[in-house]
Amino acid sequence: MFYLCFTRCLCFIKIYTIMRTAIILRQDKTNQKGVLPVCMRITHERRSMYVTLIRVKPENWDASRGIVKKSDLQHERLNNELRRRIAEVNKVVVLCEAMEPERGIDAVRDRLHKRTTADMFDYAQNYLSRKENTSVRTYNKCHSHITKFKKFIGKDQFSVSHLTYELLLRYENYLREDLGNSINTVTTNMKTLKELTAEMYEEFRLDTRNNPFRKYKMKSTPTERPCLSEREYFRVRNLKLIMQGKLYDARQLFVFESETGIRISDILKLRWQNYDGHYIQIIMDKTDRQLKIPASDLVKEICAMRERRYRTAGVPVTPDGFIFRGILPYEYDSMSRAEKVCAENCAVARINLALKRVAVLARVKKNLSTHIGRHTFASRLVRSGQNMVVIRDLLGHASIRTTEIYAKIMQSQMNDAIDVLNKLNNHGYKRAE
């Protein structure tokens, strides 16, 4: 009798299966940059859902060990983020199995979305945190863009589902008319908003057909890129200045940038280990991309001059020492990321101030600044008839719209481009002292 009652009770008991999880690289979700999401796949009763953990390039993912390879420069940060996100999602899965086993994956999805809601400004905090981990400059820019949008909305909460095409048009008009932003500045703001919106649509598995940015068209206008003519450039180069003075160092930095096209922020951090006597190899601060360019004769001359100057003064020349020593604070390496950005900005401001004096002495009627050196580098190559693909790779551009070029080039072509600069430097003009 007892056995019969027990078996009858079992008929009314439903046995819930446990959820299975796996960490996978989703090959079907590649973006324009070739980056794929690493996801946790949660499977339960023939249903699956994916939770994005991090994003990596496929060649940097170790599928057998489930970690980011050391070939990725950000492997430590990404692996830490991966472990943290796995722990968070596993905690939600275990909780749902204990509290709501009958709902399965639906319960997991609901709890995950409650942890990071579909409120744009709430989600933006996580978005900005990731930006801060990669670049302080990028964080500051995106933070400014989101602050503008929040001020426009006028509320502390705003669901991404309420973002419409008509609202984007009103916001664009607000940026242009009320704030006086240029067309290109408006586009930069919209790009940040577009990236944030796309992340939220993917995170919360929303219908992408409702994303208003599918209809919204980004606008841009050609920006003026001031540069020096050949005559102006050689006036600056051959200007007689007192060696080791502020004007001399500023002019030397400008010439170095005009001969390499490297941004001033990267030049200031250039170390002897980045220069082998023939090539300069760096990871660009702005784009996090690797750049390797041949050193022109004048660049080699500047580096040799700096080395002699240090050795004469009894300053050791070590691989981790700065080529342009003394421009950044001596405690630079021990500073925080934000402090380093501040130190770099202050250094650039001092250099630009000195360059204005150099322009007056050289009789150059232009607002001389460090970035004009980068533009001068590109314009000289254009005037010499160099292929735009060569110039794109020498400048390290990532955007097709910036360079209007679609192909990559071989290192030998880059060598040829630098040879052209050498011929221009030696054609009837004296070298800088």
HUTA-V28229 format. One record per residue. N is the residue number from 0. RES is the residue in three letters. SS is DSSP state (hx for helix, st for strand, lp for the rest). PHI is phi as a letter, one per 30 degrees, with the letter a starting at -180 (NA if undefined). NEAR is the number of other ideal C-beta (glycine too) atoms within 10 Angstrom. Layout:
# HUTA-V28229
N;RES;SS;PHI;NEAR / N;RES;SS;PHI;NEAR
This chain:
# HUTA-V28229
0;MET;lp;NA;5 / 1;PHE;hx;d;6 / 2;TYR;hx;d;7 / 3;LEU;hx;d;8 / 4;CYS;hx;d;9 / 5;PHE;hx;d;9 / 6;THR;hx;d;9 / 7;ARG;hx;d;9 / 8;CYS;hx;d;9 / 9;LEU;hx;d;9 / 10;CYS;lp;d;6 / 11;PHE;lp;c;6 / 12;ILE;lp;c;6 / 13;LYS;lp;c;6 / 14;ILE;lp;c;6 / 15;TYR;lp;c;13 / 16;THR;lp;d;11 / 17;ILE;lp;d;10 / 18;MET;lp;d;21 / 19;ARG;st;c;11 / 20;THR;st;b;15 / 21;ALA;st;a;11 / 22;ILE;st;c;14 / 23;ILE;st;b;15 / 24;LEU;st;c;16 / 25;ARG;lp;d;14 / 26;GLN;hx;d;8 / 27;ASP;hx;c;6 / 28;LYS;hx;c;14 / 29;THR;lp;d;13 / 30;ASN;lp;c;10 / 31;GLN;lp;d;6 / 32;LYS;lp;d;9 / 33;GLY;lp;i;9 / 34;VAL;st;c;14 / 35;LEU;st;c;21 / 36;PRO;st;d;19 / 37;VAL;st;c;23 / 38;CYS;st;b;20 / 39;MET;st;c;20 / 40;ARG;st;c;14 / 41;ILE;st;c;24 / 42;THR;st;c;15 / 43;HIS;st;a;23 / 44;GLU;lp;h;9 / 45;ARG;lp;i;5 / 46;ARG;st;c;11 / 47;SER;st;b;11 / 48;MET;st;b;18 / 49;TYR;st;b;15 / 50;VAL;st;c;21 / 51;THR;st;d;15 / 52;LEU;st;c;20 / 53;ILE;st;b;22 / 54;ARG;st;b;17 / 55;VAL;st;b;22 / 56;LYS;st;d;15 / 57;PRO;hx;e;12 / 58;GLU;hx;d;9 / 59;ASN;hx;c;18 / 60;TRP;st;c;20 / 61;ASP;st;c;14 / 62;ALA;lp;d;11 / 63;SER;lp;d;5 / 64;ARG;lp;c;8 / 65;GLY;lp;i;15 / 66;ILE;st;b;18 / 67;VAL;st;d;23 / 68;LYS;lp;d;15 / 69;LYS;lp;d;11 / 70;SER;lp;d;11 / 71;ASP;lp;d;16 / 72;LEU;lp;d;12 / 73;GLN;lp;c;15 / 74;HIS;hx;d;16 / 75;GLU;hx;d;11 / 76;ARG;hx;d;15 / 77;LEU;hx;d;22 / 78;ASN;hx;d;17 / 79;ASN;hx;d;13 / 80;GLU;hx;d;17 / 81;LEU;hx;d;19 / 82;ARG;hx;d;12 / 83;ARG;hx;d;12 / 84;ARG;hx;d;16 / 85;ILE;hx;d;18 / 86;ALA;hx;d;9 / 87;GLU;hx;d;16 / 88;VAL;hx;d;20 / 89;ASN;hx;d;14 / 90;LYS;hx;d;12 / 91;VAL;hx;d;19 / 92;VAL;hx;d;23 / 93;VAL;hx;d;12 / 94;LEU;hx;d;13 / 95;CYS;hx;d;23 / 96;GLU;hx;d;17 / 97;ALA;hx;d;8 / 98;MET;hx;c;10 / 99;GLU;lp;b;15 / 100;PRO;lp;d;16 / 101;GLU;lp;d;8 / 102;ARG;lp;d;15 / 103;GLY;lp;h;20 / 104;ILE;hx;d;17 / 105;ASP;hx;d;14 / 106;ALA;hx;d;20 / 107;VAL;hx;d;22 / 108;ARG;hx;d;18 / 109;ASP;hx;d;14 / 110;ARG;hx;d;18 / 111;LEU;hx;d;19 / 112;HIS;hx;d;13 / 113;LYS;hx;d;10 / 114;ARG;hx;d;11 / 115;THR;lp;b;15 / 116;THR;lp;d;15 / 117;ALA;lp;d;18 / 118;ASP;st;d;16 / 119;MET;hx;d;23 / 120;PHE;hx;d;18 / 121;ASP;hx;d;14 / 122;TYR;hx;d;19 / 123;ALA;hx;d;24 / 124;GLN;hx;d;11 / 125;ASN;hx;d;12 / 126;TYR;hx;e;18 / 127;LEU;hx;d;17 / 128;SER;hx;d;10 / 129;ARG;hx;d;16 / 130;LYS;hx;d;20 / 131;GLU;hx;d;15 / 132;ASN;hx;d;16 / 133;THR;hx;c;13 / 134;SER;lp;a;17 / 135;VAL;hx;d;18 / 136;ARG;hx;d;16 / 137;THR;hx;d;17 / 138;TYR;hx;e;20 / 139;ASN;hx;d;15 / 140;LYS;hx;d;15 / 141;CYS;hx;d;24 / 142;HIS;hx;d;16 / 143;SER;hx;d;12 / 144;HIS;hx;d;21 / 145;ILE;hx;d;20 / 146;THR;hx;d;12 / 147;LYS;hx;d;18 / 148;PHE;hx;d;21 / 149;LYS;hx;d;16 / 150;LYS;hx;d;10 / 151;PHE;hx;d;15 / 152;ILE;hx;d;16 / 153;GLY;lp;i;7 / 154;LYS;lp;b;8 / 155;ASP;lp;d;9 / 156;GLN;lp;b;11 / 157;PHE;lp;a;20 / 158;SER;st;d;13 / 159;VAL;hx;d;21 / 160;SER;hx;d;14 / 161;HIS;hx;d;10 / 162;LEU;lp;d;22 / 163;THR;lp;c;12 / 164;TYR;hx;d;12 / 165;GLU;hx;d;8 / 166;LEU;hx;d;14 / 167;LEU;hx;d;18 / 168;LEU;hx;d;13 / 169;ARG;hx;d;11 / 170;TYR;hx;d;19 / 171;GLU;hx;d;18 / 172;ASN;hx;d;11 / 173;TYR;hx;d;16 / 174;LEU;hx;d;23 / 175;ARG;hx;d;14 / 176;GLU;hx;d;9 / 177;ASP;hx;d;9 / 178;LEU;lp;c;13 / 179;GLY;lp;i;8 / 180;ASN;lp;d;17 / 181;SER;lp;d;13 / 182;ILE;hx;e;15 / 183;ASN;hx;d;14 / 184;THR;hx;d;14 / 185;VAL;hx;e;20 / 186;THR;hx;d;18 / 187;THR;hx;d;18 / 188;ASN;hx;d;22 / 189;MET;hx;d;21 / 190;LYS;hx;d;14 / 191;THR;hx;d;21 / 192;LEU;hx;d;22 / 193;LYS;hx;d;17 / 194;GLU;hx;d;15 / 195;LEU;hx;d;22 / 196;THR;hx;d;19 / 197;ALA;hx;d;14 / 198;GLU;hx;d;17 / 199;MET;hx;d;23 / 200;TYR;hx;d;20 / 201;GLU;hx;d;14 / 202;GLU;hx;d;17 / 203;PHE;lp;c;16 / 204;ARG;lp;h;12 / 205;LEU;lp;d;15 / 206;ASP;lp;d;8 / 207;THR;hx;d;11 / 208;ARG;hx;d;7 / 209;ASN;hx;c;12 / 210;ASN;lp;d;18 / 211;PRO;hx;d;17 / 212;PHE;hx;d;19 / 213;ARG;hx;d;9 / 214;LYS;lp;c;10 / 215;TYR;lp;d;15 / 216;LYS;lp;c;7 / 217;MET;lp;d;14 / 218;LYS;lp;c;11 / 219;SER;lp;a;12 / 220;THR;lp;b;9 / 221;PRO;lp;e;6 / 222;THR;lp;c;8 / 223;GLU;lp;d;7 / 224;ARG;lp;c;12 / 225;PRO;lp;d;13 / 226;CYS;lp;b;21 / 227;LEU;lp;c;24 / 228;SER;lp;d;14 / 229;GLU;hx;e;14 / 230;ARG;hx;d;9 / 231;GLU;hx;d;19 / 232;TYR;hx;d;25 / 233;PHE;hx;d;20 / 234;ARG;hx;d;18 / 235;VAL;hx;d;24 / 236;ARG;hx;d;22 / 237;ASN;lp;c;13 / 238;LEU;lp;d;18 / 239;LYS;lp;d;8 / 240;LEU;lp;b;19 / 241;ILE;lp;d;8 / 242;MET;lp;d;10 / 243;GLN;lp;i;10 / 244;GLY;lp;c;11 / 245;LYS;hx;d;15 / 246;LEU;hx;d;15 / 247;TYR;hx;d;18 / 248;ASP;hx;d;19 / 249;ALA;hx;d;23 / 250;ARG;hx;d;26 / 251;GLN;hx;d;19 / 252;LEU;hx;d;23 / 253;PHE;hx;d;28 / 254;VAL;hx;d;21 / 255;PHE;hx;d;25 / 256;GLU;hx;d;22 / 257;SER;hx;d;27 / 258;GLU;hx;c;26 / 259;THR;hx;c;28 / 260;GLY;lp;i;22 / 261;ILE;lp;d;24 / 262;ARG;lp;d;22 / 263;ILE;hx;d;22 / 264;SER;hx;d;17 / 265;ASP;hx;d;20 / 266;ILE;hx;d;23 / 267;LEU;hx;d;21 / 268;LYS;lp;c;20 / 269;LEU;lp;d;18 / 270;ARG;st;c;15 / 271;TRP;hx;d;18 / 272;GLN;hx;d;12 / 273;ASN;hx;d;19 / 274;TYR;st;b;19 / 275;ASP;lp;c;10 / 276;GLY;lp;j;8 / 277;HIS;lp;b;9 / 278;TYR;st;b;15 / 279;ILE;st;c;21 / 280;GLN;st;b;12 / 281;ILE;st;b;21 / 282;ILE;st;c;13 / 283;MET;lp;d;16 / 284;ASP;lp;d;16 / 285;LYS;lp;d;13 / 286;THR;lp;c;14 / 287;ASP;lp;i;13 / 288;ARG;lp;c;11 / 289;GLN;st;d;11 / 290;LEU;st;b;20 / 291;LYS;st;b;13 / 292;ILE;st;b;23 / 293;PRO;st;d;21 / 294;ALA;lp;d;20 / 295;SER;lp;d;22 / 296;ASP;hx;e;16 / 297;LEU;hx;d;20 / 298;VAL;hx;d;22 / 299;LYS;hx;d;15 / 300;GLU;hx;d;16 / 301;ILE;hx;d;21 / 302;CYS;hx;d;19 / 303;ALA;hx;d;11 / 304;MET;hx;d;14 / 305;ARG;hx;d;19 / 306;GLU;hx;d;16 / 307;ARG;hx;d;11 / 308;ARG;hx;d;14 / 309;TYR;hx;d;18 / 310;ARG;hx;d;11 / 311;THR;hx;d;8 / 312;ALA;lp;d;9 / 313;GLY;lp;i;6 / 314;VAL;lp;c;13 / 315;PRO;lp;d;7 / 316;VAL;lp;c;14 / 317;THR;lp;c;10 / 318;PRO;lp;e;9 / 319;ASP;lp;c;8 / 320;GLY;lp;d;14 / 321;PHE;st;d;21 / 322;ILE;lp;d;22 / 323;PHE;lp;c;20 / 324;ARG;lp;d;16 / 325;GLY;lp;j;11 / 326;ILE;lp;d;21 / 327;LEU;lp;c;18 / 328;PRO;lp;e;14 / 329;TYR;lp;d;9 / 330;GLU;lp;c;9 / 331;TYR;hx;e;16 / 332;ASP;hx;d;11 / 333;SER;hx;c;9 / 334;MET;lp;d;14 / 335;SER;lp;d;9 / 336;ARG;hx;d;14 / 337;ALA;hx;d;12 / 338;GLU;hx;d;14 / 339;LYS;hx;d;18 / 340;VAL;hx;d;18 / 341;CYS;hx;d;13 / 342;ALA;hx;d;17 / 343;GLU;hx;d;21 / 344;ASN;hx;d;12 / 345;CYS;hx;d;12 / 346;ALA;hx;d;20 / 347;VAL;hx;d;19 / 348;ALA;hx;d;11 / 349;ARG;hx;d;14 / 350;ILE;hx;d;23 / 351;ASN;hx;d;18 / 352;LEU;hx;d;12 / 353;ALA;hx;d;20 / 354;LEU;hx;d;24 / 355;LYS;hx;d;13 / 356;ARG;hx;d;15 / 357;VAL;hx;d;21 / 358;ALA;hx;d;23 / 359;VAL;hx;d;11 / 360;LEU;hx;d;14 / 361;ALA;lp;d;21 / 362;ARG;lp;h;10 / 363;VAL;lp;c;20 / 364;LYS;lp;c;9 / 365;LYS;lp;b;13 / 366;ASN;lp;d;11 / 367;LEU;lp;d;25 / 368;SER;lp;b;19 / 369;THR;hx;d;23 / 370;HIS;hx;d;15 / 371;ILE;hx;d;26 / 372;GLY;hx;d;27 / 373;ARG;hx;d;21 / 374;HIS;hx;d;19 / 375;THR;hx;d;26 / 376;PHE;hx;e;23 / 377;ALA;hx;d;21 / 378;SER;hx;d;20 / 379;ARG;hx;d;23 / 380;LEU;hx;d;22 / 381;VAL;hx;d;13 / 382;ARG;hx;d;13 / 383;SER;lp;d;12 / 384;GLY;lp;i;7 / 385;GLN;lp;d;19 / 386;ASN;lp;d;16 / 387;MET;hx;d;14 / 388;VAL;hx;d;15 / 389;VAL;hx;d;20 / 390;ILE;hx;d;22 / 391;ARG;hx;e;22 / 392;ASP;hx;d;23 / 393;LEU;hx;d;24 / 394;LEU;hx;d;22 / 395;GLY;lp;i;20 / 396;HIS;lp;d;18 / 397;ALA;lp;c;14 / 398;SER;lp;d;9 / 399;ILE;hx;d;11 / 400;ARG;hx;d;8 / 401;THR;hx;d;10 / 402;THR;hx;c;17 / 403;GLU;lp;h;10 / 404;ILE;lp;b;16 / 405;TYR;lp;c;8 / 406;ALA;lp;c;9 / 407;LYS;lp;c;9 / 408;ILE;lp;b;17 / 409;MET;lp;d;10 / 410;GLN;hx;d;11 / 411;SER;hx;d;8 / 412;GLN;hx;d;15 / 413;MET;hx;d;19 / 414;ASN;hx;d;14 / 415;ASP;hx;d;14 / 416;ALA;hx;d;21 / 417;ILE;hx;d;20 / 418;ASP;hx;d;13 / 419;VAL;hx;d;17 / 420;LEU;hx;d;23 / 421;ASN;hx;d;15 / 422;LYS;hx;d;10 / 423;LEU;hx;d;18 / 424;ASN;hx;d;20 / 425;ASN;lp;c;12 / 426;HIS;lp;c;9 / 427;GLY;lp;i;6 / 428;TYR;lp;b;15 / 429;LYS;lp;d;10 / 430;ARG;lp;d;13 / 431;ALA;lp;d;20 / 432;GLU;lp;d;13
